[in-house]
Amino acid sequence: MSHKVRISLHVAPELAGKGKASSSEQVSVADRMRQSYASLMKPFLPADYKNTVTPEYIHYTKWQFVHNTLGSASGVLATQAMLYAMGLGSGALPLSVAINWVLKDGFGQLGGVIYATMVGPKFDSDPKHQRFWSAVWLQSATWLEMLTPLFPHLFLLIGSVANIGKNISWLAMSATKASINKTFCLKENLGDLTAKSGSQATAAGLLGTAVGVLIGATMDVSVYTLIVGFVPLSFISLWGNYKSLLYAITPTLNVERARLMIKDALRLTDSGDICFEPA
């Protein structure tokens, strides 16, 4: 004969209440963390960004943040090098230093105006190409600034050429910003997206400045040590800009795209005739 044994487990009400409270506490903590993250990101991301921008936007902003942060850090080291160069000449007077600094800025702004006149239409037709080369111009100009301590007697010449490169870079960045940002918009929120990209650039600039100051403070006051710290920052900044532009899909037909399309559509026959084969 088989005997069935019935076992009943009773949970005390106070213990059951504790289990529910613990579960609710975990849920509330997770919710608070999500709300805190959303509040933290609100100044830097467009409103309802999951539904108002393309999925590529987040990847673009991440790499742009890397580019802007390290670019700002390298700029701090370049400024430190230029100040170091201005203090090398024993006969340098404060007035002459100020005049040289103002002159290099003036020549740089003039160069930016000339560049805008020459390549203005390309900012709309080929924004990604212009945006990439703007980063190259900026890092090249920063490289020149890093070299000023080696040639202090050529400070005005080197500083002016470097500032021309910087103004060209800043002009190209600002001119292509709208065209690139527009590729991420799913709704009429270009203004919001542009404003948030400005907030992102500001945050990256502040962080990059702090990084540059920290690196400069921990290194010896020498142009060679500054260059050692500058090189990796410069190359990673360029790499971040390149990676970010891979996620920007522009609808315009530039020269390179037209060449690839024609190459795919046309072929030579055995007799040497051109044959058109559309996809």
C-alpha positions as CSV (number, residue, x, y, z in Angstrom):
1,M,0.0,0.0,0.0
2,S,1.4,3.4,-1.0
3,H,1.2,6.2,1.4
4,K,0.9,9.8,0.2
5,V,2.5,12.4,2.3
6,R,1.3,16.0,1.9
7,I,3.7,18.7,2.9
8,S,2.4,22.2,3.3
9,L,4.8,25.1,3.4
10,H,3.5,28.3,4.9
11,V,5.4,31.6,4.4
12,A,5.0,34.1,7.1
13,P,3.3,37.3,5.9
14,E,6.2,39.5,7.1
15,L,8.7,37.4,5.0
16,A,6.5,37.5,1.9
17,G,6.2,41.2,2.3
18,K,10.0,41.5,2.5
19,G,10.4,39.5,-0.7
20,K,8.0,41.8,-2.6
21,A,9.7,44.9,-1.2
22,S,13.1,43.6,-2.2
23,S,11.9,43.0,-5.8
24,S,10.2,46.4,-6.0
25,E,13.4,48.0,-4.6
26,Q,15.4,46.4,-7.4
27,V,12.9,47.5,-10.0
28,S,12.9,51.0,-8.6
29,V,16.7,51.2,-8.5
30,A,16.9,50.1,-12.2
31,D,14.2,52.7,-13.1
32,R,16.1,55.4,-11.3
33,M,19.3,54.5,-13.1
34,R,17.6,54.7,-16.4
35,Q,16.0,58.0,-15.5
36,S,19.3,59.4,-14.4
37,Y,21.0,58.3,-17.6
38,A,18.2,59.8,-19.7
39,S,18.5,63.0,-17.8
40,L,22.3,63.0,-18.2
41,M,22.0,62.5,-22.0
42,K,19.1,64.9,-22.5
43,P,21.3,68.0,-23.2
44,F,23.4,66.0,-25.7
45,L,20.9,63.9,-27.7
46,P,17.9,65.1,-29.8
47,A,14.4,64.7,-28.3
48,D,13.1,61.2,-28.7
49,Y,16.2,60.4,-30.7
50,K,15.3,56.7,-31.1
51,N,12.5,57.7,-33.4
52,T,13.7,61.0,-34.8
53,V,17.2,60.1,-36.0
54,T,18.7,57.2,-38.0
55,P,20.4,54.3,-36.1
56,E,23.8,55.4,-37.5
57,Y,23.5,58.7,-35.5
58,I,24.7,57.2,-32.2
59,H,27.8,55.6,-33.8
60,Y,28.6,58.9,-35.5
61,T,28.4,60.9,-32.3
62,K,30.5,58.4,-30.4
63,W,33.4,58.7,-32.9
64,Q,33.0,62.4,-33.2
65,F,33.3,62.7,-29.5
66,V,36.6,60.8,-29.6
67,H,37.7,63.1,-32.5
68,N,36.8,66.3,-30.7
69,T,38.1,65.3,-27.3
70,L,41.6,64.3,-28.5
71,G,41.7,67.1,-31.0
72,S,41.2,69.6,-28.1
73,A,43.8,67.8,-26.1
74,S,46.4,68.1,-28.9
75,G,45.5,71.7,-29.3
76,V,46.4,72.4,-25.7
77,L,49.8,70.8,-26.2
78,A,50.3,72.9,-29.4
79,T,49.4,76.1,-27.5
80,Q,51.9,75.2,-24.8
81,A,54.6,74.7,-27.4
82,M,53.8,78.1,-29.0
83,L,54.0,79.8,-25.6
84,Y,57.3,78.0,-25.0
85,A,58.6,79.3,-28.4
86,M,57.6,82.9,-27.6
87,G,59.6,82.8,-24.4
88,L,62.8,81.5,-26.1
89,G,64.0,84.9,-27.5
90,S,65.9,86.8,-24.8
91,G,65.1,90.1,-26.6
92,A,61.4,89.5,-27.0
93,L,59.2,92.2,-25.5
94,P,55.6,91.8,-24.4
95,L,54.4,94.2,-27.1
96,S,56.2,92.4,-29.9
97,V,54.8,89.1,-28.7
98,A,51.2,90.5,-28.7
99,I,51.7,92.0,-32.2
100,N,53.0,88.6,-33.6
101,W,50.0,86.8,-32.0
102,V,47.5,89.3,-33.5
103,L,49.1,89.2,-36.9
104,K,49.1,85.4,-37.2
105,D,45.4,85.5,-36.3
106,G,44.7,88.1,-38.9
107,F,46.5,86.2,-41.7
108,G,44.7,83.0,-40.7
109,Q,41.3,84.6,-41.0
110,L,42.2,86.1,-44.4
111,G,43.2,82.6,-45.6
112,G,39.9,81.2,-44.5
113,V,38.0,83.7,-46.5
114,I,40.1,82.9,-49.6
115,Y,39.5,79.2,-49.2
116,A,35.7,79.7,-48.8
117,T,35.6,81.6,-52.0
118,M,37.5,78.9,-53.9
119,V,35.7,75.7,-52.7
120,G,32.3,77.0,-51.5
121,P,30.1,75.0,-53.8
122,K,31.8,71.7,-52.8
123,F,30.6,72.0,-49.2
124,D,27.1,71.0,-50.3
125,S,28.0,68.5,-53.1
126,D,30.7,66.6,-51.2
127,P,30.4,67.3,-47.5
128,K,32.0,64.1,-46.2
129,H,35.1,64.7,-48.2
130,Q,35.4,68.3,-47.1
131,R,34.7,67.3,-43.5
132,F,37.4,64.7,-43.5
133,W,40.0,67.1,-45.0
134,S,39.0,69.7,-42.5
135,A,40.3,67.4,-39.7
136,V,43.5,66.9,-41.7
137,W,44.0,70.6,-42.1
138,L,43.5,71.1,-38.4
139,Q,46.0,68.5,-37.3
140,S,48.5,69.7,-39.9
141,A,48.2,73.2,-38.6
142,T,48.6,71.9,-35.0
143,W,51.7,70.1,-36.1
144,L,53.2,73.3,-37.4
145,E,52.4,75.0,-34.1
146,M,54.2,72.2,-32.3
147,L,57.3,73.0,-34.3
148,T,57.5,76.7,-33.4
149,P,59.9,76.2,-30.5
150,L,62.4,74.7,-32.9
151,F,62.3,77.9,-35.0
152,P,61.4,80.8,-32.7
153,H,62.8,83.4,-35.2
154,L,60.1,82.1,-37.7
155,F,57.3,82.3,-35.2
156,L,55.2,84.8,-37.2
157,L,55.6,82.8,-40.5
158,I,54.9,79.4,-39.0
159,G,52.1,80.7,-36.8
160,S,50.4,82.5,-39.7
161,V,50.5,79.4,-41.9
162,A,49.2,77.2,-39.1
163,N,46.4,79.7,-38.4
164,I,45.4,79.7,-42.0
165,G,45.1,75.9,-41.8
166,K,43.0,76.2,-38.6
167,N,40.7,78.7,-40.1
168,I,40.2,76.6,-43.2
169,S,39.4,73.7,-41.0
170,W,36.9,75.5,-38.8
171,L,35.2,77.0,-41.9
172,A,34.9,73.6,-43.6
173,M,33.6,72.0,-40.4
174,S,30.9,74.7,-39.9
175,A,30.0,74.7,-43.6
176,T,29.5,70.9,-43.8
177,K,27.8,70.5,-40.4
178,A,24.3,71.1,-41.6
179,S,24.6,68.8,-44.7
180,I,25.9,66.0,-42.6
181,N,23.5,66.4,-39.7
182,K,20.6,66.4,-42.2
183,T,21.4,62.9,-43.3
184,F,20.5,61.6,-39.8
185,C,17.1,63.4,-39.5
186,L,14.0,61.3,-39.8
187,K,11.8,64.2,-39.0
188,E,12.0,68.0,-39.2
189,N,14.4,68.2,-36.3
190,L,17.6,69.6,-37.9
191,G,17.7,72.5,-35.5
192,D,17.5,70.3,-32.5
193,L,20.1,67.9,-33.8
194,T,22.4,70.8,-34.7
195,A,22.0,72.3,-31.2
196,K,22.8,69.0,-29.5
197,S,25.9,68.5,-31.7
198,G,27.1,71.8,-30.4
199,S,26.6,70.6,-26.8
200,Q,28.5,67.4,-27.6
201,A,31.4,69.4,-29.1
202,T,31.5,71.7,-26.0
203,A,31.6,68.7,-23.7
204,A,34.3,67.1,-25.7
205,G,36.3,70.3,-25.8
206,L,36.1,70.7,-22.0
207,L,37.2,67.1,-21.5
208,G,39.9,67.4,-24.1
209,T,41.2,70.5,-22.5
210,A,41.4,68.8,-19.2
211,V,43.3,65.8,-20.7
212,G,45.7,68.1,-22.5
213,V,46.4,70.1,-19.4
214,L,47.0,66.9,-17.4
215,I,49.4,65.5,-20.1
216,G,51.2,68.8,-20.3
217,A,51.6,69.1,-16.5
218,T,53.0,65.6,-16.2
219,M,55.6,66.0,-18.9
220,D,58.8,68.0,-19.0
221,V,58.7,71.5,-20.5
222,S,60.4,70.4,-23.8
223,V,59.2,70.5,-27.3
224,Y,60.3,66.9,-27.8
225,T,58.3,65.6,-24.9
226,L,55.3,67.6,-26.0
227,I,55.5,66.0,-29.5
228,V,55.7,62.6,-27.9
229,G,52.4,63.3,-26.2
230,F,50.9,65.0,-29.2
231,V,51.5,62.3,-31.9
232,P,49.1,59.6,-30.5
233,L,46.4,62.2,-29.8
234,S,46.6,63.6,-33.3
235,F,46.4,60.3,-35.1
236,I,43.6,58.9,-32.9
237,S,41.7,62.1,-33.5
238,L,42.0,61.7,-37.2
239,W,40.9,58.1,-36.9
240,G,37.9,59.0,-34.9
241,N,36.8,61.5,-37.6
242,Y,37.3,59.0,-40.3
243,K,35.3,56.3,-38.5
244,S,32.4,58.8,-37.7
245,L,32.0,59.8,-41.4
246,L,31.5,56.1,-42.3
247,Y,28.1,56.4,-40.7
248,A,27.1,59.5,-42.5
249,I,25.2,58.5,-45.7
250,T,24.9,61.5,-48.0
251,P,22.3,61.5,-50.8
252,T,24.4,63.6,-53.2
253,L,26.2,62.2,-56.2
254,N,29.8,63.4,-56.0
255,V,32.6,62.8,-58.4
256,E,33.8,59.6,-56.8
257,R,30.3,58.1,-56.6
258,A,29.6,59.0,-60.2
259,R,32.9,57.4,-61.3
260,L,32.0,54.2,-59.5
261,M,28.5,54.1,-61.0
262,I,29.7,54.6,-64.5
263,K,32.4,52.0,-64.0
264,D,29.7,49.5,-62.9
265,A,27.3,50.4,-65.7
266,L,29.7,50.5,-68.6
267,R,32.0,47.9,-70.0
268,L,34.0,47.4,-73.2
269,T,32.9,44.7,-75.7
270,D,35.4,42.4,-77.5
271,S,35.2,44.7,-80.5
272,G,36.1,47.7,-78.3
273,D,32.7,49.3,-78.2
274,I,31.2,50.7,-75.0
275,C,28.3,48.7,-73.7
276,F,25.8,50.2,-71.2
277,E,24.6,47.6,-68.7
278,P,22.4,49.3,-66.0
279,A,22.0,47.4,-62.7
